[in-house]
Structures are given as C-alpha cells and as structure tokens.
Amino acid sequence: MKPKPRKLSSAMLAKRKKTDVSESRLNAIKKMAKPRKKRVIVHLGNVGSGKTKVGTIKINHFPAQKTFAYAKKFPNFKFIGIDALHLGLYMQIKPKNMNQIKAGFKGGLGKLKDNSVDLISSEMALGYYGSKFKGVNKSQKGNYREYTKKVTERAYKKLKSGGKLLIALDSDIIASVFDSLVSVGFKPENIKAKLMTKKESQRTYWLENYKKEHQGIIFYQLSAVK
Ligand SMILES: C[S@@+](CC[C@H](N)C(=O)[O-])C[C@H]1O[C@@H](n2cnc3c(N)ncnc32)[C@H](O)[C@@H]1O
C-alpha cells in the first residue's frame, strides 16, 4: 500500500527549512554526483591485425579491431593506440574518442603526460619486440628484453597511482617480463598472473597463430597495479 503524503504544519515546515541541506553539504553532494573523469586507456601494438565477423564472413585482418570495438562500447573513455604501423584509411573511420599514435612503444608513451593513464594494455606486443621494429612477424629479435624494460619503465611513469598495466603474453617470456615490472617499481604483491581460458587464448588472430606455431605454449594475462 502506498503511504499517504504527510501534511506538514507551518511549525514543522519552519523546522524542515532549518535542517535543509547546508551549502557545503550540497556542494559535496554535487561533487559526488559529477560524472567521473574520463578514463584514459592506452593500447600498445594495437594495429597488428584483429579478427572480426561481418555477418557470416570472417575477417582475419582488421587493423586495431580491439581499440575500435572498445572505443565504441565506452564512448566516455579516451582510447589511445600506439603502434609502429599506420592505421591507413581506417584513420578516417575511427571513433572520435580514439587517437592513434604512429610510433614505437617507448616514443609513443613519451608523448603522454606522466600520471595520466588509467590502463595500458598489450596483447602479443610488449615483451616480444625490440626498439627497431622489423615487422610484425619478427618478434624476439634484437634488444627485445632491454627494450621491454625501457617501455615498462615509461609505462609506470605514465600510469596514475592505482593505474594498471595488462599484458597478454606466453609462458616463454612471462618470467622476464615479470622481472622487468619489478625492476621499474611495480611491487611483486601488486602483480598477478592469470591463465587464459581456451576461449580467451583464441580471441585474436595472433594468439591463435602463435599457438599453432609454438606447440605447448600457454597464454597468461599479467596485470600490474601501480
Ligand atoms: C603480433 S602483433 C599483435 C597485434 C594485436 N595486439 C593482437 O593481439 O592482435 C604486434 C603489434 O605490435 C606492433 N609493434 C611491434 N613492435 C613495436 C614497437 N617496437 N613499437 C610499436 N609497435 C610495435 C606491431 O606493429 C603490431 O601491430
């Protein structure tokens, strides 16, 4: 049953006025009710190729597919892709809340403000490549360990306190990437490794292909909070 609205006497009304929300409380409430600040999300090595489906047709090479999809799903967040490869014509159809920086991981991160990023994510990118980008199929060539450490160091600088670095990688390189994370300041207790499910480890063209080429490989999602 609906409660009947109470009739207030003038004395009660006067009392209610007195106990009305104070100015400062009102301001505090307004502040809390304000929409949260835009989250800034960076995708390292996002161009590569992602797979998608248009109707029943499978497309294996859709550049920056993940960044496109997330930027559309979260229009209030800002997405920044960093990749040595160019997005090409896709630059013209990218969502408005997505920027693409054509640069190396380290140089691209260098363009961002310190302590400004909420999340930096990488799949089959950070940990595999050296400073001289030699092509997507030339991973683990050159100074890739040293470069990974330099990129992680910069990523740490760019993350806000409480910000997260999320890295999808395989069992062969997880230990060296973990060491890099610790050496640049991430606390070991803030680093977690999660085994990817079968479905997760098939979500991109690269994960699927790498598995075919490296028998027995296991994929992990490594997360490190600043
Ligand atoms: C194997 S692909 C992975 C692409 C995507 N993340 C995925 O899982 O489908 C690696 C990506 O990293 C980029 N990349 C590799 N080394 C790089 C570097 N040093 N600086 C910038 N981008 C790099 C490549 O251009 C490519 O887009």
The ligand as an SDF file (V2000), in Angstrom:
LIG
                    3D

 27 29  0  0  0  0  0  0  0  0999 V2000
   51.7810   -9.5680  -33.0970 C   0  0  0  0  0  0  0  0  0  0  0  0
   51.0060   -8.0350  -33.3600 S   0  0  0  0  0  0  0  0  0  0  0  0
   49.7160   -8.0480  -32.1340 C   0  0  0  0  0  0  0  0  0  0  0  0
   48.5820   -7.1740  -32.5150 C   0  0  0  0  0  0  0  0  0  0  0  0
   47.3800   -7.1790  -31.5660 C   0  0  0  0  0  0  0  0  0  0  0  0
   47.7470   -6.6640  -30.2710 N   0  0  0  0  0  0  0  0  0  0  0  0
   46.7620   -8.5440  -31.4890 C   0  0  0  0  0  0  0  0  0  0  0  0
   46.9710   -9.2550  -30.4970 O   0  0  0  0  0  0  0  0  0  0  0  0
   46.0740   -8.9050  -32.4440 O   0  0  0  0  0  0  0  0  0  0  0  0
   52.2050   -6.8780  -32.6490 C   0  0  0  0  0  0  0  0  0  0  0  0
   51.8620   -5.4390  -32.8590 C   0  0  0  0  0  0  0  0  0  0  0  0
   52.8390   -4.6310  -32.1980 O   0  0  0  0  0  0  0  0  0  0  0  0
   53.3590   -3.6480  -33.0990 C   0  0  0  0  0  0  0  0  0  0  0  0
   54.7650   -3.4070  -32.7010 N   0  0  0  0  0  0  0  0  0  0  0  0
   55.7310   -4.3260  -32.5690 C   0  0  0  0  0  0  0  0  0  0  0  0
   56.8640   -3.7650  -32.1330 N   0  0  0  0  0  0  0  0  0  0  0  0
   56.6210   -2.4590  -31.9800 C   0  0  0  0  0  0  0  0  0  0  0  0
   57.3770   -1.3590  -31.4790 C   0  0  0  0  0  0  0  0  0  0  0  0
   58.6420   -1.5040  -31.0850 N   0  0  0  0  0  0  0  0  0  0  0  0
   56.7740   -0.1690  -31.4180 N   0  0  0  0  0  0  0  0  0  0  0  0
   55.4930   -0.0170  -31.8190 C   0  0  0  0  0  0  0  0  0  0  0  0
   54.7090   -1.0190  -32.2720 N   0  0  0  0  0  0  0  0  0  0  0  0
   55.2700   -2.2290  -32.3410 C   0  0  0  0  0  0  0  0  0  0  0  0
   53.1990   -4.2580  -34.4670 C   0  0  0  0  0  0  0  0  0  0  0  0
   53.1430   -3.2970  -35.4710 O   0  0  0  0  0  0  0  0  0  0  0  0
   51.8960   -5.0000  -34.3080 C   0  0  0  0  0  0  0  0  0  0  0  0
   50.7920   -4.1940  -34.5890 O   0  0  0  0  0  0  0  0  0  0  0  0
  1  2  1  0
  2  3  1  0
  2 10  1  0
  3  4  1  0
  4  5  1  0
  5  6  1  0
  5  7  1  0
  7  8  2  0
  7  9  1  0
 10 11  1  0
 11 12  1  0
 11 26  1  0
 12 13  1  0
 13 14  1  0
 13 24  1  0
 14 15  1  0
 14 23  1  0
 15 16  2  0
 16 17  1  0
 17 18  1  0
 17 23  2  0
 18 19  1  0
 18 20  2  0
 20 21  1  0
 21 22  2  0
 22 23  1  0
 24 25  1  0
 24 26  1  0
 26 27  1  0
M  CHG  2   2   1   9  -1
M  END
$$$$
